[in-house]
Amino acid sequence: MQSHHYFSLSISADALGFSAAHFLLTQAEEGRLCGHNFQVRLSLCGEQNAIAPLFDAGQLRQIGVARCQALHHKILLPGAQTKLQLRSHEGLLWVDLDQRRFAFPESDCLVLPLVNTNSDMLAAYFSTELVKTLESSRSLLKIHSLEVAVSATVGEWSSCRRVFGRGEDA
């Protein structure tokens, strides 16, 4: 039986985090605005050779920090959520949700292509953005899977894992 060695690289650091507000969209607390100090952990798994590491840890950290900074001190809004009605007018982003109306400075908001901005969906968003970055640098060639974990509460992590099919020629 033939076996393969797979290696992983995981990073988490204080710089891999962001503070942001979002709406709770659970049935019990729908429409409440809350904020968190989110933490992010990035992991890659794949094959490496004796010459080159799986991926440069410093580069992965830079990618993660840049993604976190884009969300830092923002109000995260789920643009794919049909319960929310978003309207921009004179520098304000108006949010209508279940008979309630909110107005935020547009520059403080970030509308994401998600149905919810909970930790699960933020992990999925981060994984999609990480894949885009890695694809543009052709770095996905050695990567078999990646996982992004997001924590909004100490000790609780939500993660999204993406596995890439690799044929014999890959």
FIKOLZA-1660 file (N, C-alpha, C; in steps of 0.1 Angstrom, whole numbers, plus 5000, padded with zeros to 4 digits):
% residues 170
   i   px   py   pz ch aa at
   1 5008 4988 5000  A  M  N
   1 5000 5000 5000  A  M CA
   1 5009 5012 5000  A  M  C
   2 5006 5022 4991  A  Q  N
   2 5014 5034 4990  A  Q CA
   2 5008 5044 4999  A  Q  C
   3 5016 5052 5006  A  S  N
   3 5011 5063 5014  A  S CA
   3 5018 5076 5010  A  S  C
   4 5012 5086 5013  A  H  N
   4 5017 5100 5010  A  H CA
   4 5018 5107 5023  A  H  C
   5 5028 5116 5024  A  H  N
   5 5030 5125 5035  A  H CA
   5 5024 5138 5031  A  H  C
   6 5015 5143 5040  A  Y  N
   6 5009 5156 5038  A  Y CA
   6 5014 5164 5050  A  Y  C
   7 5017 5177 5047  A  F  N
   7 5022 5186 5057  A  F CA
   7 5012 5198 5058  A  F  C
   8 5011 5203 5070  A  S  N
   8 5002 5215 5072  A  S CA
   8 5010 5227 5078  A  S  C
   9 5004 5238 5075  A  L  N
   9 5009 5251 5080  A  L CA
   9 4997 5258 5086  A  L  C
  10 4998 5261 5099  A  S  N
  10 4987 5269 5105  A  S CA
  10 4992 5281 5112  A  S  C
  11 4985 5292 5110  A  I  N
  11 4989 5304 5117  A  I CA
  11 4978 5311 5124  A  I  C
  12 4980 5316 5135  A  S  N
  12 4971 5324 5143  A  S CA
  12 4980 5334 5151  A  S  C
  13 4976 5346 5151  A  A  N
  13 4983 5356 5159  A  A CA
  13 4974 5368 5162  A  A  C
  14 4978 5376 5171  A  D  N
  14 4970 5388 5175  A  D CA
  14 4967 5396 5162  A  D  C
  15 4976 5397 5153  A  A  N
  15 4973 5405 5141  A  A CA
  15 4963 5399 5132  A  A  C
  16 4960 5386 5134  A  L  N
  16 4949 5379 5126  A  L CA
  16 4936 5380 5134  A  L  C
  17 4931 5392 5134  A  G  N
  17 4919 5394 5141  A  G CA
  17 4913 5408 5137  A  G  C
  18 4901 5410 5140  A  F  N
  18 4894 5423 5137  A  F CA
  18 4883 5425 5146  A  F  C
  19 4879 5438 5148  A  S  N
  19 4868 5441 5156  A  S CA
  19 4857 5446 5147  A  S  C
  20 4845 5441 5148  A  A  N
  20 4835 5445 5139  A  A CA
  20 4821 5443 5145  A  A  C
  21 4811 5449 5140  A  A  N
  21 4797 5448 5144  A  A CA
  21 4790 5441 5133  A  A  C
  22 4779 5434 5137  A  H  N
  22 4770 5427 5128  A  H CA
  22 4757 5425 5134  A  H  C
  23 4747 5422 5126  A  F  N
  23 4733 5420 5131  A  F CA
  23 4732 5405 5134  A  F  C
  24 4725 5402 5145  A  L  N
  24 4721 5389 5148  A  L CA
  24 4709 5385 5140  A  L  C
  25 4710 5374 5133  A  L  N
  25 4698 5370 5125  A  L CA
  25 4692 5357 5129  A  L  C
  26 4695 5353 5142  A  T  N
  26 4688 5341 5147  A  T CA
  26 4674 5345 5151  A  T  C
  27 4665 5336 5151  A  Q  N
  27 4651 5339 5153  A  Q CA
  27 4649 5345 5167  A  Q  C
  28 4656 5341 5177  A  A  N
  28 4654 5346 5190  A  A CA
  28 4659 5360 5192  A  A  C
  29 4669 5364 5184  A  E  N
  29 4675 5378 5186  A  E CA
  29 4676 5386 5173  A  E  C
  30 4667 5383 5164  A  E  N
  30 4668 5389 5151  A  E CA
  30 4667 5404 5152  A  E  C
  31 4677 5410 5145  A  G  N
  31 4677 5425 5144  A  G CA
  31 4685 5432 5154  A  G  C
  32 4691 5425 5164  A  R  N
  32 4700 5431 5174  A  R CA
  32 4714 5433 5168  A  R  C
  33 4719 5444 5171  A  L  N
  33 4733 5447 5166  A  L CA
  33 4743 5443 5177  A  L  C
  34 4753 5436 5174  A  C  N
  34 4763 5433 5184  A  C CA
  34 4777 5434 5178  A  C  C
  35 4787 5433 5186  A  G  N
  35 4801 5435 5181  A  G CA
  35 4810 5424 5187  A  G  C
  36 4821 5421 5181  A  H  N
  36 4830 5411 5186  A  H CA
  36 4844 5415 5182  A  H  C
  37 4853 5409 5190  A  N  N
  37 4867 5409 5186  A  N CA
  37 4870 5396 5181  A  N  C
  38 4869 5395 5167  A  F  N
  38 4871 5382 5160  A  F CA
  38 4885 5378 5160  A  F  C
  39 4888 5365 5160  A  Q  N
  39 4901 5360 5158  A  Q CA
  39 4900 5350 5146  A  Q  C
  40 4911 5349 5138  A  V  N
  40 4912 5341 5126  A  V CA
  40 4924 5332 5127  A  V  C
  41 4922 5319 5122  A  R  N
  41 4933 5310 5121  A  R CA
  41 4932 5304 5107  A  R  C
  42 4944 5304 5100  A  L  N
  42 4945 5299 5087  A  L CA
  42 4954 5287 5086  A  L  C
  43 4949 5277 5079  A  S  N
  43 4957 5264 5078  A  S CA
  43 4957 5259 5063  A  S  C
  44 4968 5255 5059  A  L  N
  44 4970 5249 5046  A  L CA
  44 4975 5235 5048  A  L  C
  45 4971 5226 5039  A  C  N
  45 4976 5212 5039  A  C CA
  45 4980 5208 5025  A  C  C
  46 4991 5201 5024  A  G  N
  46 4995 5197 5010  A  G CA
  46 5008 5189 5011  A  G  C
  47 5014 5187 4999  A  E  N
  47 5026 5180 4998  A  E CA
  47 5038 5190 4996  A  E  C
  48 5049 5187 5002  A  Q  N
  48 5060 5195 5000  A  Q CA
  48 5072 5187 4996  A  Q  C
  49 5082 5193 4990  A  N  N
  49 5094 5186 4986  A  N CA
  49 5105 5190 4995  A  N  C
  50 5117 5184 4993  A  A  N
  50 5128 5186 5002  A  A CA
  50 5134 5200 5001  A  A  C
  51 5131 5207 4990  A  I  N
  51 5137 5220 4987  A  I CA
  51 5128 5231 4992  A  I  C
  52 5115 5231 4989  A  A  N
  52 5107 5242 4992  A  A CA
  52 5096 5238 5003  A  A  C
  53 5093 5247 5012  A  P  N
  53 5083 5244 5022  A  P CA
  53 5069 5244 5015  A  P  C
  54 5059 5239 5022  A  L  N
  54 5045 5239 5017  A  L CA
  54 5041 5253 5012  A  L  C
  55 5044 5263 5021  A  F  N
  55 5040 5277 5018  A  F CA
  55 5048 5286 5027  A  F  C
  56 5051 5298 5023  A  D  N
  56 5058 5307 5032  A  D CA
  56 5049 5312 5043  A  D  C
  57 5052 5310 5056  A  A  N
  57 5044 5314 5067  A  A CA
  57 5042 5329 5068  A  A  C
  58 5053 5336 5065  A  G  N
  58 5052 5351 5065  A  G CA
  58 5042 5356 5054  A  G  C
  59 5042 5350 5043  A  Q  N
  59 5033 5354 5032  A  Q CA
  59 5019 5351 5036  A  Q  C
  60 5016 5339 5042  A  L  N
  60 5003 5335 5046  A  L CA
  60 4998 5345 5057  A  L  C
  61 5007 5349 5066  A  R  N
  61 5003 5359 5076  A  R CA
  61 4999 5372 5070  A  R  C
  62 5007 5376 5060  A  Q  N
  62 5004 5389 5053  A  Q CA
  62 4991 5389 5047  A  Q  C
  63 4988 5378 5040  A  I  N
  63 4975 5376 5033  A  I CA
  63 4964 5377 5044  A  I  C
  64 4965 5370 5055  A  G  N
  64 4955 5370 5065  A  G CA
  64 4953 5384 5072  A  G  C
  65 4964 5390 5074  A  V  N
  65 4964 5404 5081  A  V CA
  65 4956 5413 5071  A  V  C
  66 4959 5413 5058  A  A  N
  66 4953 5422 5049  A  A CA
  66 4938 5420 5049  A  A  C
  67 4934 5407 5049  A  R  N
  67 4919 5404 5049  A  R CA
  67 4913 5408 5062  A  R  C
  68 4920 5407 5073  A  C  N
  68 4914 5411 5086  A  C CA
  68 4913 5427 5086  A  C  C
  69 4923 5434 5081  A  Q  N
  69 4922 5448 5081  A  Q CA
  69 4911 5454 5073  A  Q  C
  70 4907 5446 5062  A  A  N
  70 4896 5451 5054  A  A CA
  70 4883 5451 5062  A  A  C
  71 4882 5442 5072  A  L  N
  71 4869 5441 5080  A  L CA
  71 4870 5448 5093  A  L  C
  72 4882 5453 5097  A  H  N
  72 4884 5459 5110  A  H CA
  72 4876 5472 5112  A  H  C
  73 4869 5473 5123  A  H  N
  73 4861 5485 5126  A  H CA
  73 4850 5488 5116  A  H  C
  74 4845 5478 5110  A  K  N
  74 4834 5479 5101  A  K CA
  74 4821 5473 5106  A  K  C
  75 4810 5477 5101  A  I  N
  75 4797 5471 5103  A  I CA
  75 4795 5461 5092  A  I  C
  76 4795 5449 5095  A  L  N
  76 4794 5438 5084  A  L CA
  76 4779 5435 5081  A  L  C
  77 4776 5437 5069  A  L  N
  77 4762 5435 5065  A  L CA
  77 4761 5424 5054  A  L  C
  78 4752 5415 5056  A  P  N
  78 4750 5404 5047  A  P CA
  78 4742 5408 5034  A  P  C
  79 4749 5411 5024  A  G  N
  79 4742 5416 5011  A  G CA
  79 4733 5406 5005  A  G  C
  80 4734 5393 5008  A  A  N
  80 4726 5383 5002  A  A CA
  80 4714 5379 5011  A  A  C
  81 4712 5386 5021  A  Q  N
  81 4701 5383 5031  A  Q CA
  81 4689 5391 5026  A  Q  C
  82 4678 5384 5023  A  T  N
  82 4666 5390 5018  A  T CA
  82 4658 5397 5029  A  T  C
  83 4661 5394 5042  A  K  N
  83 4654 5401 5053  A  K CA
  83 4659 5415 5055  A  K  C
  84 4671 5418 5049  A  L  N
  84 4677 5432 5050  A  L CA
  84 4674 5439 5037  A  L  C
  85 4670 5451 5039  A  Q  N
  85 4669 5460 5027  A  Q CA
  85 4679 5471 5029  A  Q  C
  86 4688 5472 5019  A  L  N
  86 4699 5482 5020  A  L CA
  86 4697 5493 5010  A  L  C
  87 4699 5505 5014  A  R  N
  87 4698 5517 5005  A  R CA
  87 4708 5527 5009  A  R  C
  88 4715 5532 4999  A  S  N
  88 4725 5543 5001  A  S CA
  88 4719 5556 4997  A  S  C
  89 4721 5566 5006  A  H  N
  89 4716 5579 5003  A  H CA
  89 4725 5590 5010  A  H  C
  90 4731 5599 5003  A  E  N
  90 4738 5610 5009  A  E CA
  90 4748 5606 5019  A  E  C
  91 4756 5596 5016  A  G  N
  91 4767 5591 5025  A  G CA
  91 4763 5582 5036  A  G  C
  92 4750 5579 5037  A  L  N
  92 4745 5570 5047  A  L CA
  92 4740 5557 5040  A  L  C
  93 4742 5546 5047  A  L  N
  93 4737 5533 5043  A  L CA
  93 4725 5530 5052  A  L  C
  94 4713 5530 5047  A  W  N
  94 4701 5527 5054  A  W CA
  94 4698 5512 5054  A  W  C
  95 4695 5507 5066  A  V  N
  95 4693 5493 5067  A  V CA
  95 4679 5491 5073  A  V  C
  96 4670 5484 5066  A  D  N
  96 4657 5481 5071  A  D CA
  96 4657 5466 5074  A  D  C
  97 4652 5463 5086  A  L  N
  97 4652 5449 5091  A  L CA
  97 4640 5448 5100  A  L  C
  98 4630 5441 5096  A  D  N
  98 4619 5437 5105  A  D CA
  98 4613 5449 5112  A  D  C
  99 4608 5459 5105  A  Q  N
  99 4601 5470 5110  A  Q CA
  99 4611 5480 5118  A  Q  C
 100 4624 5478 5116  A  R  N
 100 4633 5487 5122  A  R CA
 100 4642 5493 5111  A  R  C
 101 4646 5505 5114  A  R  N
 101 4655 5512 5104  A  R CA
 101 4667 5517 5111  A  R  C
 102 4679 5515 5104  A  F  N
 102 4691 5519 5110  A  F CA
 102 4698 5528 5099  A  F  C
 103 4706 5538 5103  A  A  N
 103 4714 5546 5094  A  A CA
 103 4728 5546 5099  A  A  C
 104 4738 5542 5090  A  F  N
 104 4752 5541 5093  A  F CA
 104 4760 5549 5083  A  F  C
 105 4771 5556 5087  A  P  N
 105 4779 5562 5077  A  P CA
 105 4784 5551 5067  A  P  C
 106 4782 5553 5054  A  E  N
 106 4785 5543 5044  A  E CA
 106 4800 5538 5045  A  E  C
 107 4809 5547 5049  A  S  N
 107 4823 5544 5049  A  S CA
 107 4826 5534 5061  A  S  C
 108 4817 5533 5070  A  D  N
 108 4818 5524 5082  A  D CA
 108 4813 5510 5079  A  D  C
 109 4806 5508 5068  A  C  N
 109 4799 5496 5064  A  C CA
 109 4807 5488 5054  A  C  C
 110 4805 5475 5055  A  L  N
 110 4810 5466 5044  A  L CA
 110 4800 5456 5041  A  L  C
 111 4794 5456 5029  A  V  N
 111 4784 5447 5025  A  V CA
 111 4791 5434 5019  A  V  C
 112 4789 5423 5025  A  L  N
 112 4795 5411 5021  A  L CA
 112 4785 5402 5013  A  L  C
 113 4790 5394 5004  A  P  N
 113 4781 5385 4996  A  P CA
 113 4777 5373 5004  A  P  C
 114 4771 5375 5015  A  L  N
 114 4767 5364 5024  A  L CA
 114 4752 5365 5028  A  L  C
 115 4746 5355 5033  A  V  N
 115 4733 5355 5038  A  V CA
 115 4733 5358 5053  A  V  C
 116 4744 5357 5060  A  N  N
 116 4746 5359 5074  A  N CA
 116 4760 5363 5076  A  N  C
 117 4763 5371 5087  A  T  N
 117 4776 5375 5090  A  T CA
 117 4781 5368 5103  A  T  C
 118 4776 5356 5106  A  N  N
 118 4780 5349 5118  A  N CA
 118 4794 5343 5115  A  N  C
 119 4800 5337 5125  A  S  N
 119 4814 5331 5124  A  S CA
 119 4815 5321 5113  A  S  C
 120 4804 5312 5111  A  D  N
 120 4805 5302 5101  A  D CA
 120 4806 5308 5087  A  D  C
 121 4797 5318 5084  A  M  N
 121 4797 5324 5071  A  M CA
 121 4810 5333 5069  A  M  C
 122 4815 5339 5080  A  L  N
 122 4828 5347 5078  A  L CA
 122 4839 5337 5075  A  L  C
 123 4839 5325 5081  A  A  N
 123 4850 5316 5078  A  A CA
 123 4849 5312 5063  A  A  C
 124 4837 5310 5058  A  A  N
 124 4835 5307 5044  A  A CA
 124 4839 5318 5035  A  A  C
 125 4836 5330 5039  A  Y  N
 125 4840 5342 5031  A  Y CA
 125 4856 5343 5031  A  Y  C
 126 4862 5342 5042  A  F  N
 126 4877 5342 5043  A  F CA
 126 4883 5331 5034  A  F  C
 127 4877 5319 5034  A  S  N
 127 4883 5308 5026  A  S CA
 127 4882 5311 5011  A  S  C
 128 4871 5317 5007  A  T  N
 128 4869 5321 4993  A  T CA
 128 4879 5332 4989  A  T  C
 129 4881 5342 4998  A  E  N
 129 4891 5352 4995  A  E CA
 129 4905 5347 4995  A  E  C
 130 4908 5337 5004  A  L  N
 130 4921 5331 5004  A  L CA
 130 4924 5323 4991  A  L  C
 131 4914 5316 4987  A  V  N
 131 4915 5308 4974  A  V CA
 131 4918 5318 4963  A  V  C
 132 4911 5329 4962  A  K  N
 132 4913 5338 4951  A  K CA
 132 4928 5343 4951  A  K  C
 133 4933 5347 4963  A  T  N
 133 4946 5352 4964  A  T CA
 133 4956 5341 4960  A  T  C
 134 4954 5329 4965  A  L  N
 134 4964 5318 4962  A  L CA
 134 4963 5314 4947  A  L  C
 135 4951 5314 4941  A  E  N
 135 4950 5311 4927  A  E CA
 135 4958 5321 4918  A  E  C
 136 4957 5334 4922  A  S  N
 136 4963 5344 4914  A  S CA
 136 4978 5343 4915  A  S  C
 137 4984 5337 4925  A  S  N
 137 4998 5335 4926  A  S CA
 137 5002 5321 4922  A  S  C
 138 4993 5313 4917  A  R  N
 138 4995 5299 4914  A  R CA
 138 5001 5291 4925  A  R  C
 139 4997 5295 4937  A  S  N
 139 5002 5288 4949  A  S CA
 139 4993 5276 4953  A  S  C
 140 4982 5275 4947  A  L  N
 140 4973 5264 4950  A  L CA
 140 4978 5250 4944  A  L  C
 141 4988 5251 4936  A  L  N
 141 4993 5238 4929  A  L CA
 141 4997 5228 4939  A  L  C
 142 5003 5231 4951  A  K  N
 142 5008 5222 4960  A  K CA
 142 4998 5220 4972  A  K  C
 143 4988 5228 4972  A  I  N
 143 4978 5228 4984  A  I CA
 143 4967 5218 4981  A  I  C
 144 4964 5209 4990  A  H  N
 144 4953 5199 4989  A  H CA
 144 4941 5204 4996  A  H  C
 145 4943 5212 5007  A  S  N
 145 4931 5217 5014  A  S CA
 145 4935 5229 5021  A  S  C
 146 4925 5237 5024  A  L  N
 146 4928 5249 5033  A  L CA
 146 4916 5250 5043  A  L  C
 147 4919 5255 5054  A  E  N
 147 4908 5257 5064  A  E CA
 147 4910 5270 5071  A  E  C
 148 4899 5277 5072  A  V  N
 148 4898 5290 5079  A  V CA
 148 4889 5288 5091  A  V  C
 149 4894 5292 5102  A  A  N
 149 4885 5292 5115  A  A CA
 149 4884 5306 5120  A  A  C
 150 4872 5309 5124  A  V  N
 150 4869 5323 5129  A  V CA
 150 4863 5321 5143  A  V  C
 151 4867 5329 5153  A  S  N
 151 4862 5329 5166  A  S CA
 151 4857 5342 5170  A  S  C
 152 4844 5343 5175  A  A  N
 152 4838 5355 5180  A  A CA
 152 4838 5355 5195  A  A  C
 153 4840 5343 5201  A  T  N
 153 4840 5341 5215  A  T CA
 153 4852 5332 5219  A  T  C
 154 4858 5336 5230  A  V  N
 154 4870 5328 5234  A  V CA
 154 4866 5313 5236  A  V  C
 155 4874 5305 5229  A  G  N
 155 4872 5290 5231  A  G CA
 155 4862 5284 5221  A  G  C
 156 4855 5292 5212  A  E  N
 156 4846 5287 5202  A  E CA
 156 4851 5291 5189  A  E  C
 157 4853 5281 5180  A  W  N
 157 4857 5284 5166  A  W CA
 157 4847 5278 5156  A  W  C
 158 4845 5285 5146  A  S  N
 158 4837 5280 5134  A  S CA
 158 4847 5279 5123  A  S  C
 159 4846 5268 5115  A  S  N
 159 4856 5267 5105  A  S CA
 159 4850 5263 5092  A  S  C
 160 4857 5266 5081  A  C  N
 160 4853 5262 5067  A  C CA
 160 4865 5256 5061  A  C  C
 161 4864 5244 5057  A  R  N
 161 4875 5236 5050  A  R CA
 161 4871 5234 5036  A  R  C
 162 4881 5237 5027  A  R  N
 162 4880 5235 5013  A  R CA
 162 4890 5225 5008  A  R  C
 163 4885 5215 5001  A  V  N
 163 4894 5204 4996  A  V CA
 163 4894 5205 4981  A  V  C
 164 4906 5204 4976  A  F  N
 164 4908 5206 4961  A  F CA
 164 4911 5192 4955  A  F  C
 165 4904 5188 4945  A  G  N
 165 4906 5176 4938  A  G CA
 165 4919 5177 4930  A  G  C
 166 4928 5167 4931  A  R  N
 166 4940 5167 4924  A  R CA
 166 4941 5154 4916  A  R  C
 167 4942 5155 4903  A  G  N
 167 4944 5143 4895  A  G CA
 167 4958 5139 4895  A  G  C
 168 4961 5128 4887  A  E  N
 168 4975 5123 4887  A  E CA
 168 4984 5133 4880  A  E  C
 169 4979 5142 4872  A  D  N
 169 4988 5151 4865  A  D CA
 169 4990 5164 4873  A  D  C
 170 4983 5166 4884  A  A  N
 170 4984 5179 4891  A  A CA
 170 4997 5180 4899  A  A  C
% end
